[in-house]
Amino acid sequence: MILVTGATGFIGRALIRQLSTIGYPLRALIRPSPRTPRLPKGVAVEVAVVSLADTRGLRAAMRDVETVIHLASAENQGSRGNLLVTDIQGTKNLVEAAADAGVDRFVYLSHIGAARASAYPAFKAKGIAEETIRASKTPYTIIRSSLVYGAEDHLTNNLARMVRAAPFVFPISSGGRTVVQPVWVEDLVTCMLWSLQNEDTLNQVYEIGGSEFFTLQHLIEIIMEVTNKQRWFMPLSPITLRALTVFLEGVFPNFPISSFWLDYFAVNRTTAVDSMPRYFGLMPARFSYQINYLIRKPWYQRAWSAITQRISSPRNTS
């Protein structure tokens, strides 16, 4: 049995789909919420509704579990997220429950740049969580990734939303030459699956990224080209851009950019280009070849798709 935290997230859904295809028995750890969990449709998976703060519930969720894959994080919740509760204390609780249950392997998805001494909250929280995992008696595999993109991501989709909504100009950090190395979600998930099947990955830390380096401006230029929306860049100082983001987060609850998100572009997040082929024997996908999902269909095609899907849904449930 494999227990997956963060299974309703962008990466979690992709992972659950691939694990199910292979035939692994799965259990998704879902935090209590009035909303229906966004698990992949048509996938056989057990559900344990447990908060990472519920130590007793976590121990019960570990029944028959051999592997834990920990993806849950508060980063994408923006100002509503609590890194201390979810990423630091939540990971500590999960690690202790896994150790008590005699789990064979603990797989953790971290960030390139994670370190306790980091000045950026997201990287600092991941660094502390890594230390907790390495200090436990449960064998672990830690995968540090660069920015992850895919059809349901929080990176390219949010940037595309901002580009479409921007009135002629797009604010960007002035003088920023920070470099990132985006990795396609399916490549990341494949590496995680491969690590489960290889004993040599026990008690190891891997850094993986895509095959290309981009600055934020270059990344946005590619997205503008794909979405056919051209905007002028408006340079802002990093402090001004962060202050503006914090303000807009408070005014608009669903604002697509968060202060945590800005941390991703605050420091270089790269590793060797050949890291994925060297560690996992996989050639990473090219960024520009995998982002056609950003192309929006005309409104009438979207309306027709919604109508046909609604008409067919009763038949599928009968």
C-alpha positions as CSV (number, residue, x, y, z in Angstrom):
1,M,0.0,0.0,0.0
2,I,1.2,3.5,-0.9
3,L,0.0,6.5,1.0
4,V,0.1,9.8,-0.9
5,T,-0.3,13.2,0.8
6,G,-1.2,16.1,-1.4
7,A,-3.0,13.7,-3.8
8,T,-5.6,16.4,-4.8
9,G,-2.9,18.8,-5.9
10,F,-1.5,19.3,-9.4
11,I,1.4,16.9,-9.0
12,G,-0.5,14.5,-6.7
13,R,-3.2,13.9,-9.4
14,A,-0.6,13.1,-12.0
15,L,1.2,10.8,-9.6
16,I,-2.1,9.0,-8.6
17,R,-3.0,8.4,-12.2
18,Q,0.4,6.8,-13.0
19,L,0.5,4.7,-9.9
20,S,-3.0,3.4,-10.6
21,T,-2.1,2.5,-14.1
22,I,0.8,0.4,-12.8
23,G,-1.5,-1.3,-10.4
24,Y,-0.2,-0.1,-7.0
25,P,-2.8,-0.2,-4.2
26,L,-3.3,3.5,-3.1
27,R,-4.5,5.5,-0.2
28,A,-4.9,9.3,-0.5
29,L,-4.5,11.3,2.7
30,I,-7.1,14.2,2.4
31,R,-7.3,17.0,4.8
32,P,-10.8,17.6,6.2
33,S,-12.7,20.1,4.0
34,P,-16.4,20.8,3.0
35,R,-15.3,20.7,-0.6
36,T,-15.3,17.5,-2.6
37,P,-11.7,16.3,-3.1
38,R,-10.3,16.7,-6.6
39,L,-9.1,13.1,-7.1
40,P,-8.6,11.8,-10.7
41,K,-11.8,10.3,-12.1
42,G,-11.9,6.6,-12.7
43,V,-9.0,5.8,-10.4
44,A,-9.4,3.2,-7.6
45,V,-8.0,4.8,-4.5
46,E,-8.8,4.6,-0.8
47,V,-9.3,7.9,1.0
48,A,-8.3,8.7,4.6
49,V,-9.7,12.1,5.7
50,V,-7.0,13.1,8.2
51,S,-5.2,16.4,9.0
52,L,-1.4,16.4,9.2
53,A,-2.0,17.9,12.7
54,D,-4.0,14.8,13.8
55,T,-1.2,12.4,15.1
56,R,-3.7,9.7,16.1
57,G,-5.4,9.8,12.8
58,L,-2.1,9.7,11.0
59,R,-1.2,6.5,12.8
60,A,-4.5,4.9,11.8
61,A,-3.9,5.9,8.2
62,M,-0.6,4.0,8.2
63,R,-2.3,0.6,8.4
64,D,-0.8,-1.7,5.8
65,V,1.3,1.1,4.3
66,E,4.7,0.3,3.0
67,T,5.6,3.5,1.2
68,V,4.7,7.2,2.0
69,I,4.9,9.8,-0.8
70,H,4.7,13.2,0.8
71,L,3.6,16.0,-1.5
72,A,1.4,18.1,0.7
73,S,2.4,21.8,1.2
74,A,0.8,25.1,2.1
75,E,2.6,27.1,-0.6
76,N,-0.2,27.2,-3.1
77,Q,-2.6,28.4,-0.5
78,G,-1.0,31.9,-0.7
79,S,-1.7,34.1,2.3
80,R,-4.0,31.5,3.7
81,G,-1.3,28.9,3.9
82,N,0.7,28.1,7.0
83,L,4.1,26.7,6.3
84,L,4.8,26.1,10.0
85,V,1.7,24.0,10.5
86,T,1.7,22.0,7.2
87,D,5.3,21.8,5.9
88,I,7.2,21.7,9.1
89,Q,5.1,20.4,11.9
90,G,2.9,18.4,9.5
91,T,5.9,16.6,8.1
92,K,7.3,15.9,11.5
93,N,4.0,14.3,12.5
94,L,3.9,12.2,9.4
95,V,7.5,11.1,9.7
96,E,6.9,10.0,13.3
97,A,3.7,8.1,12.3
98,A,5.6,6.4,9.5
99,A,8.4,5.4,11.8
100,D,6.0,3.9,14.4
101,A,4.3,1.9,11.7
102,G,7.5,0.5,10.3
103,V,7.1,2.1,6.8
104,D,9.7,0.8,4.4
105,R,10.3,4.1,2.5
106,F,9.4,7.8,2.8
107,V,9.6,9.8,-0.5
108,Y,9.5,13.6,-0.2
109,L,9.2,16.2,-2.9
110,S,11.3,19.2,-2.1
111,H,12.7,22.3,-3.9
112,I,16.0,23.0,-5.4
113,G,17.4,25.6,-3.0
114,A,15.8,24.1,0.1
115,A,17.8,24.9,3.2
116,R,17.2,25.8,6.9
117,A,19.3,28.9,6.5
118,S,17.4,30.2,3.5
119,A,16.0,33.7,3.7
120,Y,12.9,32.6,1.8
121,P,10.0,31.0,3.8
122,A,9.1,28.3,1.3
123,F,12.7,27.1,0.9
124,K,13.4,27.4,4.6
125,A,10.3,25.2,5.5
126,K,11.4,22.6,2.9
127,G,14.9,22.6,4.4
128,I,13.6,22.0,7.9
129,A,11.3,19.3,6.7
130,E,14.2,17.6,4.9
131,E,16.2,17.6,8.1
132,T,13.3,15.9,10.0
133,I,13.1,13.2,7.4
134,R,16.8,12.5,7.3
135,A,17.0,12.3,11.1
136,S,14.2,9.7,11.3
137,K,14.8,5.9,11.2
138,T,12.7,5.4,8.1
139,P,14.6,5.0,4.8
140,Y,13.9,8.0,2.6
141,T,14.3,9.4,-0.9
142,I,14.2,13.2,-1.3
143,I,13.7,14.6,-4.7
144,R,14.4,18.3,-5.1
145,S,12.8,19.7,-8.2
146,S,12.9,23.0,-10.1
147,L,9.6,24.6,-11.1
148,V,7.1,22.0,-12.3
149,Y,4.7,22.7,-15.1
150,G,1.8,20.9,-16.8
151,A,-1.8,21.2,-17.8
152,E,-3.1,21.8,-14.3
153,D,-0.1,23.7,-12.9
154,H,0.1,26.9,-10.8
155,L,3.0,28.2,-12.9
156,T,2.2,28.5,-16.5
157,N,-1.6,28.7,-16.1
158,N,-1.3,31.6,-13.6
159,L,1.2,33.4,-15.7
160,A,-1.1,33.0,-18.7
161,R,-4.0,34.3,-16.7
162,M,-2.0,37.3,-15.7
163,V,-0.9,38.0,-19.3
164,R,-4.5,37.8,-20.5
165,A,-5.7,40.1,-17.7
166,A,-2.9,42.6,-17.9
167,P,-3.9,46.0,-19.6
168,F,-1.1,46.4,-22.2
169,V,1.7,46.1,-19.7
170,F,3.0,43.2,-17.5
171,P,4.9,44.0,-14.2
172,I,8.2,42.2,-13.8
173,S,11.1,42.4,-11.3
174,S,13.6,45.0,-12.6
175,G,17.1,43.7,-13.3
176,G,16.1,40.2,-12.4
177,R,18.3,37.6,-14.2
178,T,17.3,34.8,-11.9
179,V,17.3,31.5,-13.8
180,V,14.9,28.5,-13.4
181,Q,14.8,25.1,-15.1
182,P,11.2,24.0,-15.5
183,V,10.5,20.3,-15.4
184,W,7.4,18.7,-16.9
185,V,5.1,17.1,-14.4
186,E,5.0,13.7,-16.2
187,D,8.8,13.6,-16.2
188,L,8.9,14.3,-12.5
189,V,6.3,11.7,-11.7
190,T,8.2,9.1,-13.8
191,C,11.4,9.8,-11.8
192,M,9.4,9.3,-8.5
193,L,8.0,6.0,-9.8
194,W,11.5,4.8,-10.8
195,S,12.9,5.7,-7.4
196,L,10.3,3.4,-5.8
197,Q,11.6,0.5,-7.9
198,N,15.3,1.0,-7.2
199,E,16.9,0.2,-3.9
200,D,19.9,2.3,-4.7
201,T,17.8,5.5,-4.2
202,L,17.3,4.8,-0.5
203,N,18.7,7.5,1.8
204,Q,19.6,9.7,-1.2
205,V,18.8,13.2,-2.2
206,Y,18.4,14.1,-5.9
207,E,18.1,17.4,-7.7
208,I,16.3,17.3,-11.0
209,G,15.3,19.9,-13.6
210,G,14.4,20.3,-17.2
211,S,16.7,20.4,-20.2
212,E,16.6,24.2,-20.6
213,F,17.3,27.3,-18.5
214,F,15.0,30.4,-18.5
215,T,14.8,33.8,-16.9
216,L,11.3,34.8,-15.8
217,Q,11.1,37.3,-18.7
218,H,12.0,34.6,-21.2
219,L,9.4,32.3,-19.7
220,I,6.7,34.9,-20.0
221,E,7.7,35.7,-23.5
222,I,7.2,32.1,-24.5
223,I,3.8,32.1,-22.8
224,M,2.8,35.3,-24.6
225,E,3.8,33.7,-27.9
226,V,1.7,30.5,-27.2
227,T,-1.3,32.5,-26.0
228,N,-1.0,35.1,-28.8
229,K,-1.1,37.9,-26.2
230,Q,1.7,40.5,-26.4
231,R,2.3,42.9,-23.5
232,W,5.0,45.4,-22.7
233,F,7.1,44.6,-19.7
234,M,7.0,47.1,-16.8
235,P,10.1,46.8,-14.6
236,L,9.4,47.1,-10.8
237,S,11.9,46.8,-8.0
238,P,11.6,43.4,-6.2
239,I,10.4,45.2,-3.0
240,T,7.7,47.1,-4.9
241,L,6.6,43.9,-6.8
242,R,6.4,42.0,-3.5
243,A,4.4,44.7,-1.8
244,L,2.0,45.0,-4.7
245,T,1.5,41.2,-4.6
246,V,0.8,41.1,-0.9
247,F,-1.7,43.9,-1.3
248,L,-3.5,42.2,-4.3
249,E,-3.6,38.9,-2.3
250,G,-5.5,40.7,0.4
251,V,-7.9,42.4,-2.0
252,F,-8.5,39.4,-4.3
253,P,-8.9,36.0,-2.6
254,N,-8.2,34.1,-5.8
255,F,-5.3,36.3,-7.0
256,P,-3.1,33.9,-9.1
257,I,0.3,35.1,-7.7
258,S,1.4,34.8,-4.1
259,S,4.3,36.0,-2.1
260,F,5.5,32.4,-1.8
261,W,5.3,32.2,-5.6
262,L,7.7,35.2,-5.9
263,D,10.2,33.2,-3.8
264,Y,10.5,30.7,-6.7
265,F,12.1,33.4,-8.8
266,A,14.1,35.1,-6.1
267,V,17.2,32.8,-6.4
268,N,18.5,30.6,-9.2
269,R,16.8,27.2,-9.1
270,T,18.9,25.1,-11.4
271,T,20.9,21.9,-11.4
272,A,23.0,20.0,-14.0
273,V,21.2,19.7,-17.3
274,D,22.0,16.0,-17.4
275,S,20.8,15.2,-13.9
276,M,17.6,13.5,-14.9
277,P,19.2,11.3,-17.6
278,R,22.1,10.5,-15.3
279,Y,20.0,9.6,-12.2
280,F,16.9,8.2,-13.8
281,G,17.8,7.4,-17.5
282,L,15.1,9.8,-18.7
283,M,15.5,12.7,-21.2
284,P,13.4,15.7,-20.0
285,A,10.8,17.2,-22.3
286,R,11.3,20.6,-23.9
287,F,9.3,23.3,-22.3
288,S,7.9,24.9,-25.5
289,Y,6.8,21.4,-26.8
290,Q,4.5,20.7,-23.8
291,I,2.6,24.0,-23.2
292,N,0.0,23.8,-25.9
293,Y,-2.6,23.4,-23.2
294,L,-2.4,27.2,-22.7
295,I,-4.0,27.8,-26.1
296,R,-7.6,28.7,-25.4
297,K,-10.4,27.4,-27.6
298,P,-12.9,29.9,-28.9
299,W,-15.9,30.5,-26.6
300,Y,-18.3,28.6,-28.8
301,Q,-16.1,25.5,-28.7
302,R,-15.8,25.7,-24.9
303,A,-19.6,26.1,-24.6
304,W,-20.3,23.1,-26.9
305,S,-17.8,21.0,-25.0
306,A,-19.6,21.9,-21.7
307,I,-23.0,21.1,-23.1
308,T,-22.0,17.7,-24.6
309,Q,-20.2,16.8,-21.3
310,R,-23.3,17.6,-19.3
311,I,-25.5,15.6,-21.7
312,S,-23.3,12.6,-21.5
313,S,-22.7,12.6,-17.8
314,P,-26.0,11.0,-16.7
315,R,-25.3,8.1,-19.2
316,N,-21.8,7.6,-17.6
317,T,-23.3,7.4,-14.1
318,S,-26.1,5.0,-15.1
